[in-house]
Amino acid sequence: MRVAPLLVSAVRRGMSVFTQRVNPVTGVVDWEMQPETYDYQQEVARSAYADMLHDTERNQKYEQGLKAAVTALRAAGRPVHVLDIGTGTGLLSMMACRLGADSVTACEAFRPMAECAGRILAQNGLSERVHLVPKRSTELTVGPEGDLSRRCNLLVTEVFDTELIGEGGLQTFKHAHQHLLEPGSLVVPSSAVVYAQVVQSAAVRRWSRFSPLGSLHVPDDVSECHGAAAVHDLQLSQLSSSDFTALSQPVPVFGFDWTNRTPIVFDRTSVARVEAVNSGTAHAVFMWWDITMDPAGEVLLSCAPYWAHPDTQGRTGSGPEDIPWRDHWMQAVYYLPREVRLRRRDEFNLVSSHDEYSLWFSVNDSEDVPVPGEVSDPAPICLCGLHVTVSRTRAGAMNDPRRHQLYTAALEQAITPGCSVMVISDACIYAVLAAQLGAGRVYVLESSRITRRALEMYCRDNDADDIVQFVDPESVQTTVTQPVDVLFGEPFFYGSVLPWHDLHFWYRARQLDGLCSEKTRTIPHSAELRCVGVEYRDLWKIRAPLHSVEGFKMDLFDDLIESACQVADSECEPHPLWEYPCRALTEPLSLATFDLAGGAPADLQSTTNMEITAPGSCNGVALWMEWILDPAGQQRLTTGPLQAPRPGQQIVWDRYARQAAHLIREPRPVTPGADRLRCQFSFAAKTGDLQVKFAVESA
């Protein structure tokens, strides 16, 4: 498997690119030679084009909206001149041709995709019907010698993200109306509505608010911090009904008229007077949006979670499987800067704001209704430092009671009065706990200065600042003068992308061998890489070939994605699998055990078969790490399934870690006793390269 570390720099030489990378496992800076096209192949491989094109509802409703708009223009006796902004593969332009448009102009700024679109148009016999311009829409010119000979009267575009406006859609629409479209032009989609729902949720809150755990007190500057303003996109439908309490009904907070009959505004605030439907503390706002595709407002595409989706209203027992799945448009969570206690049937103010690219929300229980209008409350910002240096997933892990219980038990077993402890982990609060348990000196290797300031606040508030000492990782050998009795790591490192990248702990620990002895306790003591063959319900679509979409050939696009993935992608990619349901088709398998306390890393390799024990479509493999904290193996921290996977049943995943997903490009049905999953594993200790390969074969 190709390591997926941070790209630092690139140097071109001839027809190749030398890329400088920090290896996330060893921490060593490496130079690799890649093809000259490596940069854009990375972008193609990581794009969501395939995911969007697998979204059948999206494709069909775009065509329904186009058909209605073309029909309306014809009924008014007008010609149909279509502008397709951000055409991607050219799908929407080809639909416009099929519907009889008089002219179609498509623009695409990403040149490799524009070139691919040109080939797809030719393959479908439409290269003479579509004028393809490899530019941004804001760069298009109109006139006899321009990119457009005339202004168009029908705009079709898909410039939306989970936040609706995060890709700069407001500017795109506004510029198009000012410079590229006739007055009174039709637009597909024609409008959008943003919905917000206020909720109480301890599970969701852990991804943002830092709370006390056992004896660990959280500094006020951290617990009261407003947090990061960045949107937290989630598959909200995967939350169970017990995970949150709705404090309001879904509330429409913003409407956007893409036809510009109501002028597009970049900065707005709306205030809704809302009745609380339950009592509780307002922790967060769930957000999603709907778009109307046609001029008459009859064709609706909703991104709502299943409990609020138009397709499930009036039906009992509905669930996530009853609504269309998509990963390019999800739902979002916004954490409230001030948490407010609400009582059922009381009214409160839901204040919603947006600028050109983002949204934010607040709640207050004042009886005074603020006057809506221009943005008055600024977006929340993090002042404590933690929210900007750790991811949502990492924040959840830091707030996880399960992890805290296991770490506490391991440290209680290892720490003796007056001992010295070395913490090898980023953004780790357990140095404070080690001090509370009686350690005489706790050294912390923290690579981020911003996080270090927040951790120093933890130390002061927990009266541990005279015991905990922060050490620059580069000078640890000269700074630490006493033997280390306990090496501790959760482990977590900022540079980790895939689960096994946290094996960096092993390499960092071995660099400290001069400070350790045979009696030094290492936590975790060992680690296992585990996997299970699965049937992903939906996730497989993001890498599956299209072949055709709504009657148009897409083989050339499949070839582009496949070649880009071979160059730029690894065999596995990180995902929070709790958001992507999957069913076990095999028993779990331990691919490798790493002896973190037993000396230097060593080469490992194996070839194993996993027997298929449940019928289904084997379209992937899930992988995760388990950290064995103690020598006896009784304290085991899994970052994968929270319950032992059982073939044929859904897997319950840890929400506060990302697992690795291997997606089989051409899935096929499998039968117990007739099929198996072949697993090849290797680990090169010198380079830290870990490779896995999987293949479904007949037994």
N, C-alpha and C positions, 0 to 999 in steps of 0.2 A: 504494500500500500504506500502510495506517495504521501509523505507528511504534508500537512496543510498548515504551515506556520505563517508568520507575519512577513509580508513582502517588504523589504527594506529599500532596495534600490535595484536598478537594472542598467546594464551596460551593453550596448549593441556592438557586435563584431561580425562583419560579413553578413551572412544570412541567419545568424543566431543571436540570441539574447542571453547574456549572463545575468542571472537573478541572484541577488544576495538575500539569504533567508536566515532567520533565527530558528534553529531546530527546536521545537517545543519540548522534546523529550530530553535531549542532551544539553540544551542551552547553548550549543556551539553555533557560531555563524558560519554558514556554508555558502559556497557559490555553485550554482547549477547552470548548465547550458540548456536553453529551451529554444524551440523554433521562433523565428522572427514574429510570427503571428500569435505568440503566447498570450499577450495582454488581452487582445480582443477575444481569443478563444476562451479565456477565463470568464469574460463578461457574457459570452454566448452560453457557456455551460451553466452559469449561475442564474441566467435569466428565467423568468416565469412564463416565457412564450408557450412552452408545451402545456403547462398547467392551464393557461387561459384557453388554449385551443381544445383541450379535453373537456372544457366546460360547455356541455351541450346546450344547457339553458341559455347561457350567455350568447352563444353563436346564433341560436334560433331566434332569440328575442331581438338581437341586433338586426337580423334580416326582416323580422316582422315590423320593426320600427322603420327600416329603410323602405319596405314595401308601402307602408302607410304614408310616408312622406312623399314618395314618388307619385303615388296615386293622388295625393292632395295637390301636388304641383300640376299634374296633368289635368285634374278637374278644373283648376283655375286657368287653364290654357297657357301655362308657362313651360318653358323647356326645363330640363333637369341637368344641372351642371354640379357635379359632386366634388367636394374636397374631402379627402381622407387624410387626417393628420395623425402621424405616427402609425403608418400602415402595417409595420411588422412584416408578416408573411404576405400581405396583400389580400387577406381574406375578405375584408369588408369592401374593398374596391371591386373584387370579383363578384361579390353579391350585388353591388350596385349595377355592374354590367349585366348580370343575369336579369335584373329587374327592369332593364331598358333605359338606363341613364344615357343622355345625349353625349355627355363627356364626363370623364373621371380623371382627376388629378390626385396623385398620392404622394405624400412626402414622408421620408424616413431619414432621420439624422444619423443613425448608427449604420455606418457604411457596410459592414459585413452583412447586416440584415437587409439593407437596401439591395445589395447585390443578389442575395438569396431570393428576395421578393421578385426581382426581375426575372430570375430563372423560373420561379414558380408561375409567374404570369405567362411566360412563354410556354411552359409545359401544359398549361391549361388553355392555350390558344387565345390569350387575352392581352398579349404584349402590345398589340396595335390599338387596343381600346383604352388602356390605362397609361397616362403620362406620369412616369415615376421620376420624382425629383429627390436626389439624396441630400436634403437640407432640413434644417429645423423650419417649422412653420413661420417663425418670426423672421426668417431670412428670405422668405419667398417674395418675389416681385410680381407686379401685375402690369400688363401692358403688351403692346404688339411684340416687343422683344423680351418680355419677361417670362417667368416660370409659368404664370397664368395669363392667357390671352385676355381673359375677362374675369370679373369677380364671379364667384360661385353663388348658388342659391340653396345648396343643401350640404351641410357639414355633418360628417360622421367621424367620430373619434372615440378612442378609449384611452383616456389620460388620467385614470383614477387609481387610487390605492386604498388600503384599508381605512385610511383617514379621509378619503374622498379627494381632498385638495392637496395632499402631500407631494404630488408629482408636478405641481405648478399648473394645475388645470385652470385656475381662475385667470391667470395671465394668458394662457393659451386661448381660451374662449374670448376674452376681452380683445386681444390683438386680432383674432380672426374676424370678429364683427367690425372692428375699426378699419381693417386694411384688406381683408380677403373676401368678404361676403357682401352680397347685396342687402339693402335694407329689407326687413321682413323675411329673411332666409329661414328655412327650417333646419333644425338640428336634431341629430340622433346620437345620444338620448336628448330628450327635450328639457328635462328637469330632474332635480334630486331633492330628497328630504333627509335630513339627519335626525336620528332619534337618540334619546338619552334615557337611561333608567337608573335611578339611584338605588344602591344596594348596601346591605351589611354583609360582610363576608370575612371571617377570620382567615380562611384559606387564601383568599385573594390578597388580603392585606399584607400577608407575609412577603409578597414580592416587592413591597415598597416600604412599609413602616417597620422600623427596628424596635423590638419589644424585649422586655426582661425575660431571661431564661434562668430559672433556678436562682442562684445567688448573683448572677451577672446583671448589674444595673446598667441601664442605657443612659448615657449623658443626655441632658435636656436638649442640647444643641443638635443631637442626632434624632432623638425621638420626636421632637417638634419640628424638624426640618420639613419644608414643603415638598421635598423630593425633586426628582428630575421631571422636566416638562415633556420628555419624549413619550410618544404614544407606546402603549404596551399592547401589541396585537396578539389576539388569542382566538382559538376555536372555542368560543364560549359555549357552544352546544355540548362540549365534552365535560362541562361542569355538571355535577349531579344536583338535583333539587335540594339536597341537604347541605350543599357547599355555600349557599347564599340565601339571604332573605330579601325579597324585593320590597323596597320601601316606597316605591312609586310605580305606577303604570308606565309603559314607554311613552315618552313625551316628544312630540316633534319640536325641535328647537331651532332649526334653520331650514329654509327652503332656498334652492338655487334654480334660477330660470336660465338655462343655457341658451335660450333663444334671444336673450338680452332685452326682452320686452320690459322686464324689470331689471334695471341696470345692475351689472355685476359689481359688487363691492368687496374690497379686500379685507377691511377691518370692521367687524361688527360685534355687538353684544346683544343677546336676547335674554329676557327675564320671563320665566314661566312661574306662575303661582300654582303650586302643586299640592294636592292632598296626600298625606302619608297613608298608604294602605296597610302598613304594619308598623309596630313600634320597634325601634332599634337605633343603632348608631350608623350614620351615613359614612361609610368608609370609601366608597368609590362610585364611579359612574360607568355603566356599560354603554357603549356607543355602537351604532351601526347605521347604515343608510340604505335607502331605496332609490332606484332611478326609474323614471318613466321614459319609455323608448319612443313613443309615437306622439304625433301632434294632438290627438284626441285624449290622451291620458288613459288609454285602455290596456296598454301592454306594460306590465310592471315587473321589474326584476328586484327582488329583495335580498339583502344580505343579513336579514335578521336571524338570531338564533332560533332554534326550533320552537321555543315556548311563545315567541312573538311573531313567528313567520306567518304570512297570509295563507300559505298552503295548509297549515295545521289548525287554524282557528275553527272552533266548533267540533273538533275531533278529540276524542279521549284517547289516552295512552300513546300520544305522539312522542317521537324521540328524534335524535339526530339523523337517523337513517331515513326519515320521512321528508327531508328537505335536500335540495341539491348541494353537493359538496364542492367547495372551492378553496384553494389555498392562496390565490393571488389577491382575493378580497376576503378578509376575515372580519371579525368584530374586534373591538378595542376596549381596553380598560384605562380610565383616567383616574388617578388617585387624588382625592380631595385635599387641598392645602390645609383645611381645617375640618376635623371630624365633628359632626353635630349630632346630638341626641334628638331623635324625633319620636313623637307619640302618634299612635294611630288616629287618623281623622283630623289631626292638626294640619294646618297649611304651612308651607315653607316656600322659600324662593330658590329656584334652580337657575343659576346664572351661567350662561354659556357664551363663550367668546371664540372668535377665530381671527387670524390674520391671513396673509396670503397662502401660508403653507400648513398651518396647524390649528388645532382646537385645544381648549382647556375649559374646565368647569369649576364651579364652587357652589356651595350650599349655605344658606343662612336661614335662621328661624325668625328673623325680624318680621314684624307686622307691616313694616314699611316696604312697599314695592319699589325697587329702584327703577329709574327711567331708562328703558333700553335705548340703544343707539350705538355710537362709536365705542370702540374698546376703551374701557376705563380701568379694569383690573389687569395688571400685567400677568403674563404667564408665570406659573410657579418656577422657581429655580432652586437648585440645591446649594446650600451654604455650608453644610457639614462636610462635604467631600465624598462621603461613601456612595451616595446615589449616582455620582458621575464616574466613579471608578469601578464599581461592580455592576454586573448585569442583573436583570430582574431574577434570573434563575439563581445566581449566586446569592442575592439578597434573601431569596426564599430558603436556601440552604442554611444561611446564617441564622434564620429565624425558626428553623425546623426543630420541634421538640424531640423527634425521634433521633436525630443526629446528636442533639445535646445530651440525651440520656446515655448514648453509647460512648461519646467522647468523655463524659464525666466518669463513667465506670472504668474506662481504660486508664485515665489519668489518676484516679483514686488508687488503682492497683499498682501503678508504676511509681508514683511520687512518694518520696520519703522526706522527713523534715530536713530542711537545709540543703536539699539536692539542687543541682543545676540542670536547667532545661533549655533546649534549643528548639525554637519553633521555626520550622521550614515550611512556610505556606503563605500565600498572599491573602490579605484581608482576613486575617485570623484573629478572632477575639479570645481564643482559649489560652493565650498567655496570661490573661487576668485570672482565669480559673486555676491555672497552675500555681500562681502566686497565692491564691486563696487557700489552696490545698496544702500549703506549707513549703513550697520550693523557696530556696534561699536566693536564687538568681535565675531570672528567665531572660534569655536572649531571643530577640525576634529579628528574623531576616525579612524585611518588608521592602519591596522594590519601588513602591509608589510613595512619593513624598506627600501627596494629597491624602492617601489612605492613612499614612503614618500619623498625620495630624489628628485624624478622627480616632485612631487607636490610642493615641496619647490621651485623648479626652476620656476614653474608656478607663484607662489606667488611673487617671486622677480621680474620677468619680467613684472608683472601686478601691481607692486607697492602695493601689499597687504600683504607683509610679516610682517608688524607691526600690522596687524589686525587679521590675521589667526594664530592660535596656534594649533599645533599638540599635541594630548593628547594620552598617553598610555591607551588603553581600560581598563586595569586592575587597573589604578589609577585615573580614571575620577572623582570619588566621592570626592577625596581629592584635586585634581588639580583645578577643576572648582569651584569657590567660589561664582559666581553670578547666579541669576535665569536665566533660559533659556527661551527665548521668542518664538523661532522657532526651531522645530525639523525637519530636512530635510534629506531625503534619496531618491536615484533614484528609488528604492533601488537596490543595487547589492552587492553580497558577493562572495569572492573567493570559498567558500565551496559549493555554490549553484550548483546543477546539474539539477534538475527539476524546472519548473517555480515557483512553490509555495515555494521553499526553501528560496526565498527572503523574505518570511514572517518573517525571522529572524529579520528584522527591527522592527517588533512588539515587540518581546521579548527584544531586546536591548533598545528600547524606554521605555518600562515599568521599566527596571532597573534604569532609570534616573528619575523616578517619583519624587524623593526627590528634584530634581533641577527644576521641572516644577510646573506650577500652572494651574488653570482652564482657564487662558487666553492664555496659550501656544498653538501656532498653530502647527499642525502636518501635514507635507507634505511627503508622500501622506496621505490624510485624511481617506481613506478606500481602499479596494481592492476587486475585484471579481475574482473568478475562473470560467471560462466559457469553454464550450465544444460544439462540433458539431459532429454528426454522418457523416462519410465520406466513400467514395470509393477511397482508395489509388490506383493509377494506377500501381505502382510497389513496393512500400515500403513493402507491406504485404508479399512479397516473403521471406524476411529475417527471418521470424518466421513460415512460412507455412511448414507443413510436406511434405516430398518428395515422400514417398511411394515407388517409383522406379525411377531410372535414367538410361536412354539408355538401358532399358531392364534388369537391375540388381536391385534386391530387396534392399531397403534401410530402411525397417521398424525398424530395430534395431538402426540405426542412429537416426531416428525420436524419438525413445524412449529415447535415451541418451540425446538428446537436450531438450526434454520435461521435463525429470526428473531434469536436471541441472537448467533449467529455473525456475522450481517450487521452488528450494532451493535458488538459488542465484539471481534471477531477480525480479524486481518489476512489477506491473501491467502495468506500463508505462515506456517509455524510451525517453530520450531527442533527438530531431532531429531538424535541421534547415529546417522546412517544405517547405520553398520556393524552396528547391532543389528536393522535392518529391511531384509532382503534386497530388492533390486530388480534388474530386468533392463532394460538400455538398449534403447529402441525407436527412437532417433534417434542421429545423430552429435552430439557436444557442440557447443554454440554459445556464443560470446562475446557477451553482451548489451551490455556497455559496458566501456570502458577509462578509468581515472581517472588523470590525470597529476599525481601527488602532488608532484613536484618542479618542476612547470612554472608555478606561480602559483596564483591563487585558484580555488576550485571554480566550475565553470560548469554551466549547464543542459544536460541531455542527454535525447534521446528517440529512439526507433526503433520500427519495426514490422518484424518478420522472420518468415519461415516456416521451420520445421524439418520436413523431409520424413521421414515414417515409413519406416524402412529395415529394420524387423523386425516380424513379425506379433505380435499380442498384444492385451491389454486396456490401453489407455492410461488409467491412473487417476491419473496425477500427473506432476509435474516436480520434479527435484532441482536445487538451486542452491547455489553455493559461491563463495568468493573465492579468487583466486590473487594472491599478492603477489610482484611482480617486484622483487628486491632491488637489482639493479645496472642501470646505463644500457644495457648491451649485451643485457639480457634473458636472460642465461645462468643466473642464479641465481633460480630460480622456486620459491616455496614454495606448494604447494597445500594448501588445507584441505578438499579434496574427494577425488576419486578418486586413488588412489596409482598406478594404471595407467590409460592412456588407455581410456575406455569404448568397448566394441565392441558394436554393435547385436546384440541377441539373447543377449548374455552378461551374467552377474552383474557388478555393479560392486563393486570393492574400495575401501572408504572409509577415510579417515583416522580413526583411533579417538580422536584427541586433539583433536578439534574437533567442533562441532555444525554441521551443514549446515541448509539451509532446505528444507522440503517443501511444495510446493503440491499439494493433493489435489483432484482433479476429482470433484465430488459425484455425478455420474451417469456413470460410466465406460462406455466402449463399445469393442467390438472394432475394431482398425485393421489395415489391410493395406498393405504397401509399394506405392508407386505410386498408391494410391487415396486416401490420407489424409495429412494434414499437421497440424502443431501451430502455431497462430498465436501469436506472442509480441509483446506490447506492453510497452515499457519507457519509463519517464520518471524523471528525477532533477531535482528542484528545488534548485538550489544554495543559495538563501537559507534555506530551511527544512530542508534535508537530507532531505526526503521522497522516498523511492524507491518507485515503484509498478511492479508487474508484473502482467500479466493474460495468461492462457493459455486457448486454446479449441481443441478438436479439430474439424477441418472437412474436408470432402471436397476433394481436390486439384482 
